[in-house]
């Protein structure tokens, strides 16, 4: 069975500060090692549970964070950005299960380093409901008939995942104590729990066999609303065909499929980042 693993950084044990998750920060190299360690735990667990192949997608920031030399060589690695399906790149319908490792709370939630795809987004809503990255990526997985079998991260995303994916296993590796403060398990303990839960999740899907694990029904369309960082960013986004500016900083687009949701978010991500870089450059010249 082919297993898909999407690995983010903010939800990894031992990580809590912006200095750790931003390239160039003094804590970033250490965070890379911690992220790689949890990725390896999930890879090992997948093979323990009966996987025949594993694909790992580096899903954080520049999407080139995992230390390749230290990654379990049994896995294939997808990395770099931009990628059409962003955090779900490499996920295909022949995968038996999708695993989300190192995930975090969405924008507006009280979790550590909480955001949804971009720190520049105020909030992302689908059909009127605020969503996390895990939930958006799960929509794409489910559209391919691939169930979510595991979510790991802080206590906030753990509570969200337990409700959104009742058949998935949830591993809480740390408890939020604020935006950039946590009460964390030791990384070695977190890795053991992740390996054990991954093995159980993969084995469960393998036992289900042709019947497969259940995937929820998807809506016929997806109304995506994003709160952009500035009026200028919203103006730029409104130039996308079908995109309406519904408030000073909010844009809305209705799309027909989960893969279009992913592509739209990627484009809005780049527009938001570009507008903020321009704003900062102008401010620095004053």
ABEGO torsion letter per residue (X at the ends): XBBBBBBBAAABBGBABAAAABBGBAAAAAAAAAAAAAAAAAAAAAAAAGBABBBBBBABEAGBABBAAABBAABBBBBEOBBAAEAABGBBAABABBBBBGBBBBBGBABBGBBBGBAABABBBBGGBBBBAAAAAAAAAAAAGBBBABBBEBAAAAAAAAAABAABBBBBABBBAEAABBBBBBAAAAAAAAAAAAAAAAAAAAAAEAAEBBBBBBBABBBBBBBBABAAAAAAAAABBGBBBABAABBBBBBABAAAAAAAAAAAAAAAAAAAAAAAAAAAAX
